[in-house]
Amino acid sequence: MPFTLAIVGRPNVGKSTLFNRLTGRRQALVDDRPGVTRDRREGRTKVRGREIAVVDTPGFEEAKGDTIEAKMRRQAEEAIAAADAAVFMVDARAGVTPLDRAFAGMLRRAKRPVLLVANKCEGSLHQAGLAEAHALGLGEPLGVSAEHGLGIEELWDWVVRHMPKEAEASGDEAEPETEEEAEVSWESKPVKLAIVGRPNVGKSTLVNRLIGEERLLTGPEPGITRDAIAVPWRYKGAEVEIVDTAGLRKRPRIEDRVEKLAAGDTINTIRYAEVCVLVLDGDAILDKQDLTIARHVIEEGRALVIAVNKWDAVADKTSALKQLKDRLEASLHQAKGVAWIATSGLKGSNLDKLMDAVLDARARWNRRIPTSQLNRWLNEAVERHTPPLVQGRRVKIRYATQVKARPPTFALWVNNIAALPESYERYLAGSLREIFDLEGVPIRFLLRKGKNPYADKEN
């Protein structure tokens, strides 16, 4: 396990900005309003040959009960308890507040190494706040500017001094893999799984039930999740990086800046996932927005699995199933045969079936078909249903080969590319799915003009 550093403090002191700076990536959402971060987010980085896990946390507030603020406070407390060390941030421009003092007292009792960081020290308006920070009883404050990168080297110096000797890296970083090496070794790599859907369909509850802990904030209010939060997990011996995402509403309805940032984070998560689980509300199956999200997943070339959630609350299950099947058949032909599982995140129903479907979808998404088998299939498919005539001449598909997986992508050599209708490509995709067990996976064709490029080599 890497050395873990938690970034903590009250709302709006710059924790997420510092997190992005330390991890070297713009992962956490940043806005001037307090309370944007609601869940813990972890990022990995290397400093002087040592691996470090950096954890961004929600703003600490003195709240109790079952409010969102109280849940955010518990997230911060759990992050401190799990960390090896903490960076406690205050706002040097705003000065030390009573909430800062309360948080400092809690950190002293936590018995963890704590670095007191006074943020926003660029310019000349921070001197008074930096002096006030001495009174928190956490040692000499370090003045930094997370936005401008001031003081970051000194911060890393402190972290490295507090790391155990055995945390040192044993060698240089490995060279990045080629695409061919990545495809060969995909089974040994973590499954990149994104949980997507409309707001308030139970995505976070489903993730919490899967991993067996209350890791993510949940509640009846829509839009609680804002960041796309990655959680490492194991299922039947397989490493899984499961990412909970913010709910996606129809684009014209998104006016709030934070919601726009959250939606962009979700879209980016889909782009880098391997499998996306689209979570539906059992009482509102595959409405227009659900289909929009599903089509986006397919257009990005990701494998798709559908979880019909809150199934325990569905009164007329027969009617709901009929509606689901009819809409899949009519509106989602691009991923014909997509697996769907009736689940309940609240009660934990059918979650093993859901994850088995995810692993099956990932295997199909990575599948490679030998060229000889592919061309036998092509000849039989063309014999069953010949391409159309154009101006008295038959469109001919001379050869096929798979050029890549993730998703399965095939090159077809055609004598007249413009004359091959989309309906015939859909026929070929459907036949491929049926013969080679590629159901639920997007299939792409690249049309090439000319003769069989391998004819001479084969002769």
C-alpha positions in Angstrom: 0.0 0.0 0.0 1.4 3.5 -0.9 1.9 6.2 1.7 -1.5 8.0 2.1 -1.7 11.8 2.5 -5.1 13.4 3.3 -5.9 17.0 2.4 -8.3 18.4 5.0 -9.8 21.7 6.0 -13.0 23.7 6.1 -14.9 24.4 2.9 -13.4 26.7 0.2 -9.8 26.9 1.4 -8.4 25.4 -1.8 -8.2 21.6 -1.0 -9.2 20.5 -4.5 -6.9 23.0 -6.2 -4.0 21.6 -4.1 -5.1 18.0 -4.8 -5.0 18.7 -8.6 -1.6 20.4 -8.2 -0.1 17.5 -6.2 -1.4 14.8 -8.5 -0.5 16.7 -11.6 -3.9 16.3 -13.2 -7.1 18.3 -13.1 -9.2 15.6 -11.5 -11.2 17.3 -8.7 -13.9 19.9 -9.5 -12.9 23.4 -8.5 -15.3 26.4 -8.0 -15.4 29.5 -5.8 -18.5 28.3 -4.0 -17.9 26.2 -0.8 -19.0 22.6 -0.6 -18.3 21.5 -4.2 -16.4 18.4 -3.1 -18.7 15.9 -1.3 -16.9 12.6 -1.5 -13.3 11.5 -1.0 -11.3 11.3 -4.1 -7.9 9.5 -4.3 -5.1 10.2 -6.8 -1.7 8.6 -7.2 1.6 10.3 -7.8 5.3 9.7 -7.5 7.7 12.0 -5.6 11.4 11.4 -5.8 10.9 7.8 -6.6 8.2 7.2 -4.0 4.6 6.4 -4.6 2.0 8.5 -2.7 -1.8 8.3 -2.6 -3.3 11.8 -2.2 -6.8 12.1 -0.9 -9.1 15.1 -1.4 -11.8 15.4 1.2 -15.1 17.3 1.6 -15.0 20.6 3.6 -15.2 20.0 7.4 -18.3 21.6 9.0 -19.7 21.3 12.5 -22.9 19.5 11.5 -24.6 16.4 13.0 -27.5 14.1 12.1 -28.3 12.9 8.6 -27.7 16.1 6.6 -25.4 16.3 3.6 -23.0 18.5 5.6 -22.9 15.9 8.4 -22.2 13.1 5.9 -19.4 15.2 4.4 -17.9 15.7 7.9 -17.9 11.9 8.4 -16.1 11.5 5.0 -13.4 13.9 6.2 -13.0 12.1 9.5 -12.8 8.7 7.8 -10.1 10.0 5.5 -8.0 11.2 8.4 -8.4 7.9 10.2 -7.2 6.0 7.1 -4.3 8.3 6.2 -0.7 8.1 7.2 -0.4 11.9 7.4 -2.5 15.0 6.8 -2.2 18.4 5.2 -4.5 20.8 7.1 -5.3 23.8 5.0 -6.4 27.3 6.1 -7.1 30.4 4.0 -4.4 32.9 4.8 -6.4 35.7 3.3 -9.5 35.0 5.3 -7.6 34.3 8.5 -8.2 31.6 11.1 -11.9 31.0 11.8 -13.6 29.2 14.8 -14.2 26.2 12.4 -10.4 26.1 11.7 -9.8 26.0 15.5 -12.3 23.2 16.0 -10.8 21.2 13.2 -7.2 21.7 14.6 -8.3 20.3 17.9 -9.7 17.2 16.3 -6.4 16.7 14.3 -4.3 17.0 17.5 -6.4 14.2 19.0 -6.0 12.0 15.8 -2.3 11.5 16.5 -1.2 11.7 12.9 1.6 13.8 11.5 0.0 17.0 10.4 1.4 19.8 8.2 -0.4 23.1 8.7 -0.6 24.9 5.3 -1.8 28.4 4.8 -3.1 28.7 1.3 -3.5 31.7 -1.0 -0.2 33.3 0.0 0.5 34.9 -3.4 0.5 38.7 -3.3 0.7 40.7 -0.1 -2.7 40.1 1.6 -1.8 36.9 3.5 0.6 38.1 6.2 -2.0 38.5 9.0 -3.6 35.2 8.3 -0.3 33.4 8.1 0.7 34.9 11.6 -2.7 33.8 13.1 -2.1 30.2 12.0 0.7 29.8 14.6 -2.0 29.9 17.3 -3.6 26.6 16.1 -0.9 24.6 17.9 0.2 22.5 14.9 3.6 23.9 14.4 5.1 26.3 11.9 2.6 27.0 9.1 3.8 26.6 5.5 2.7 29.4 3.2 1.7 28.1 -0.2 -0.3 29.0 -3.3 -2.0 25.9 -4.6 -3.2 27.8 -7.7 0.3 29.1 -8.6 2.4 26.2 -7.3 4.2 28.3 -4.6 5.6 26.2 -1.7 4.8 22.8 -3.2 8.5 21.6 -3.1 8.6 22.5 0.6 5.4 20.5 1.1 6.9 17.5 -0.6 10.0 17.8 1.6 7.8 17.5 4.7 5.9 14.5 3.2 9.1 12.6 2.3 10.6 13.2 5.8 7.5 11.5 7.3 7.5 8.5 5.1 8.9 5.2 6.3 12.2 4.0 4.8 10.5 0.9 3.2 8.3 3.2 1.1 11.1 4.1 -1.2 10.8 2.9 -4.8 12.9 0.0 -5.8 13.7 1.3 -9.3 12.8 3.6 -12.2 9.3 3.8 -13.6 8.4 1.2 -16.2 8.3 2.3 -19.8 4.7 2.9 -21.1 3.2 -0.1 -22.9 2.6 -0.2 -26.6 -1.0 -0.7 -27.8 -0.2 -4.3 -28.7 1.2 -5.0 -25.2 -1.8 -3.4 -23.6 -4.2 -5.6 -25.5 -2.3 -8.8 -24.8 -2.2 -8.1 -21.0 -5.7 -6.7 -20.5 -6.9 -9.6 -18.3 -4.3 -8.8 -15.7 -5.2 -5.1 -15.5 -7.9 -3.5 -13.3 -11.4 -3.5 -14.8 -12.2 0.2 -15.5 -15.9 0.3 -14.7 -18.1 3.5 -14.8 -21.5 3.7 -13.1 -23.6 6.2 -15.1 -27.2 7.3 -15.4 -29.7 10.1 -14.7 -29.7 11.8 -11.3 -31.3 10.0 -8.3 -31.5 6.5 -9.9 -29.4 5.0 -7.1 -25.9 4.9 -8.5 -24.0 5.7 -5.3 -26.2 3.4 -3.3 -25.4 0.6 -5.8 -21.6 1.3 -5.6 -21.7 1.3 -1.7 -23.5 -2.0 -1.7 -21.1 -3.5 -4.2 -18.0 -2.6 -2.3 -19.5 -3.3 1.1 -19.0 0.1 2.8 -20.6 3.5 2.9 -17.9 5.0 0.8 -20.0 7.5 -1.1 -22.6 10.0 0.0 -26.2 9.0 -0.6 -29.6 10.5 0.1 -33.0 11.2 -1.4 -31.9 14.5 -2.8 -30.9 14.4 -6.5 -27.5 15.6 -7.5 -25.6 14.7 -4.3 -22.7 13.2 -6.4 -20.6 15.8 -8.2 -17.1 14.4 -8.7 -16.5 11.2 -10.6 -15.1 9.2 -7.7 -12.9 6.2 -8.4 -12.9 3.4 -5.8 -10.5 0.4 -6.0 -12.1 -2.9 -5.3 -11.8 -6.7 -5.9 -14.4 -9.0 -7.3 -13.8 -12.8 -7.6 -10.0 -12.1 -7.6 -10.2 -9.4 -10.3 -9.0 -5.9 -9.6 -11.8 -3.3 -10.3 -11.6 0.5 -10.5 -15.2 1.4 -10.0 -16.2 5.0 -10.7 -19.3 6.6 -9.4 -20.4 9.6 -11.5 -22.7 12.6 -11.3 -26.2 12.1 -12.8 -26.6 13.4 -16.4 -29.6 15.5 -17.1 -30.7 16.8 -20.5 -28.2 19.4 -21.7 -30.7 22.3 -22.0 -31.6 21.9 -18.3 -28.0 22.3 -17.1 -27.5 25.9 -16.1 -25.5 25.7 -12.9 -21.7 26.0 -13.4 -20.9 23.2 -11.0 -23.4 20.9 -12.6 -21.8 21.6 -16.0 -18.4 20.7 -14.5 -19.8 17.6 -13.0 -21.4 16.6 -16.3 -18.1 17.1 -18.1 -16.4 14.9 -15.5 -18.9 12.2 -16.2 -18.4 12.4 -19.9 -14.7 12.2 -19.5 -15.1 9.1 -17.2 -17.1 7.3 -19.9 -14.4 8.1 -22.4 -11.7 6.3 -20.3 -13.9 3.4 -19.1 -13.9 -0.1 -20.4 -17.4 -1.0 -19.3 -20.2 1.3 -18.4 -23.2 0.2 -16.2 -26.2 2.3 -17.1 -28.4 2.5 -14.0 -32.1 2.9 -14.7 -35.0 3.6 -12.3 -37.3 0.5 -12.4 -40.3 2.8 -12.4 -39.0 4.9 -15.4 -37.3 2.5 -17.7 -35.3 3.8 -20.7 -36.8 7.2 -21.1 -35.3 9.6 -23.6 -32.4 10.7 -21.4 -31.5 7.1 -20.6 -31.3 6.3 -24.3 -29.2 9.4 -24.9 -26.7 8.3 -22.3 -26.6 4.7 -23.7 -26.0 6.0 -27.2 -23.2 8.2 -25.9 -21.5 5.1 -24.2 -21.8 3.2 -27.5 -20.5 6.1 -29.6 -17.4 6.3 -27.3 -16.9 2.6 -28.1 -17.4 1.4 -24.5 -19.0 -1.9 -23.5 -22.5 -1.5 -22.0 -24.4 -3.3 -19.3 -27.8 -2.1 -18.0 -28.8 -2.3 -14.3 -32.6 -1.9 -13.8 -32.3 -0.6 -10.2 -34.9 -0.2 -7.4 -36.5 -3.4 -8.8 -37.8 -4.3 -5.4 -40.1 -1.2 -5.6 -41.6 -2.0 -9.0 -45.2 -2.9 -8.7 -45.9 -4.4 -12.2 -42.7 -6.2 -13.0 -44.2 -8.0 -16.1 -45.1 -4.7 -17.7 -41.7 -3.2 -16.8 -39.9 -6.1 -18.4 -41.9 -5.8 -21.6 -41.3 -2.1 -21.8 -37.5 -2.6 -21.3 -37.3 -5.3 -24.0 -39.4 -3.3 -26.5 -37.3 -0.2 -26.1 -34.0 -2.0 -26.3 -35.2 -3.7 -29.6 -36.5 -0.4 -31.1 -34.0 2.1 -29.9 -30.7 0.5 -29.1 -29.8 -1.6 -32.2 -26.2 -0.4 -32.0 -25.6 -2.7 -29.0 -28.1 -5.5 -29.8 -28.2 -8.2 -27.1 -26.9 -5.9 -24.3 -27.1 -7.6 -20.9 -29.6 -6.2 -18.4 -29.9 -7.2 -14.8 -32.8 -6.3 -12.4 -31.1 -5.0 -9.2 -31.7 -3.4 -5.9 -28.8 -1.3 -4.5 -30.8 -0.8 -1.3 -31.2 -4.6 -0.7 -28.2 -5.9 -2.6 -30.2 -8.0 -5.0 -28.5 -9.6 -8.1 -25.2 -7.7 -7.7 -23.1 -10.8 -8.4 -25.1 -11.3 -11.6 -24.4 -7.7 -12.5 -20.7 -8.0 -12.0 -20.5 -11.3 -13.9 -22.2 -9.5 -16.8 -19.6 -6.7 -16.5 -16.7 -9.2 -16.7 -18.4 -11.0 -19.7 -18.9 -7.6 -21.5 -15.3 -6.7 -20.9 -14.1 -10.0 -22.4 -16.2 -9.5 -25.5 -15.0 -5.9 -25.8 -11.4 -7.2 -25.9 -12.1 -10.1 -28.2 -9.9 -10.7 -31.3 -11.1 -12.9 -34.2 -8.6 -14.7 -36.4 -8.6 -13.5 -40.0 -9.3 -16.9 -41.5 -12.5 -17.3 -39.3 -13.5 -13.8 -40.1 -13.4 -14.3 -43.9 -15.2 -17.7 -43.7 -18.0 -15.8 -41.8 -17.9 -13.0 -44.4 -18.4 -15.4 -47.3 -21.3 -17.1 -45.6 -22.9 -13.8 -44.6 -22.6 -12.5 -48.2 -24.1 -15.7 -49.6 -27.1 -15.5 -47.2 -27.8 -11.8 -48.0 -26.0 -10.3 -51.0 -25.1 -6.6 -51.2 -27.2 -4.5 -53.4 -26.9 -3.7 -57.1 -25.8 -0.2 -58.1 -26.3 0.9 -61.7 -26.4 -2.8 -62.7 -23.2 -3.7 -60.8 -23.0 -5.7 -57.6 -21.2 -4.2 -54.6 -18.5 -6.6 -53.6 -16.9 -7.0 -50.2 -13.6 -8.8 -51.0 -11.9 -9.2 -47.6 -12.2 -8.5 -43.9 -9.7 -8.4 -41.0 -9.9 -7.1 -37.4 -7.6 -4.1 -37.0 -8.1 -3.6 -33.3 -10.1 -4.6 -30.2 -11.5 -2.3 -27.4 -14.0 -2.0 -29.2 -13.9 -4.7 -31.9 -13.0 -2.8 -35.1 -12.9 -4.5 -38.6 -11.6 -3.3 -42.0 -13.7 -4.3 -45.0 -12.3 -4.0 -48.6 -15.2 -2.9 -50.8 -15.2 -2.2 -54.5 -17.6 0.7 -54.2 -17.6 2.2 -50.7 -20.2 4.9 -51.4 -22.7 2.3 -52.6 -22.7 0.1 -49.5 -25.8 1.1 -47.5 -25.8 1.5 -43.7 -28.5 -1.1 -43.5 -26.1 -3.7 -44.9 -23.4 -2.7 -42.4 -26.0 -3.2 -39.6 -26.8 -6.6 -41.1 -23.1 -7.5 -41.0 -22.7 -6.2 -37.4 -25.7 -8.3 -36.3 -24.3 -11.4 -37.9 -20.9 -10.8 -36.3 -22.5 -10.5 -32.9 -24.5 -13.7 -33.4 -21.6 -15.9 -34.7 -18.8 -14.6 -32.5 -20.7 -13.8 -29.3 -20.2 -10.1 -29.4 -23.6 -9.2 -28.1 -23.9 -5.9 -26.3 -20.6 -4.6 -27.7 -20.3 -1.7 -30.2 -18.8 -2.9 -33.5 -17.0 -0.6 -35.9 -16.3 -1.0 -39.6 -13.6 0.8 -41.5 -14.3 0.6 -45.3 -11.3 0.3 -47.6 -11.4 0.5 -51.4 -9.4 -1.9 -53.6 -8.5 -5.5 -53.9 -7.7 -7.9 -51.1 -4.4 -6.5 -49.8 -3.2 -9.9 -48.6 -4.0 -11.9 -51.8 -0.4 -11.9 -53.1 1.0 -12.9 -49.7 -1.5 -15.7 -49.4 -0.6 -17.0 -52.9 
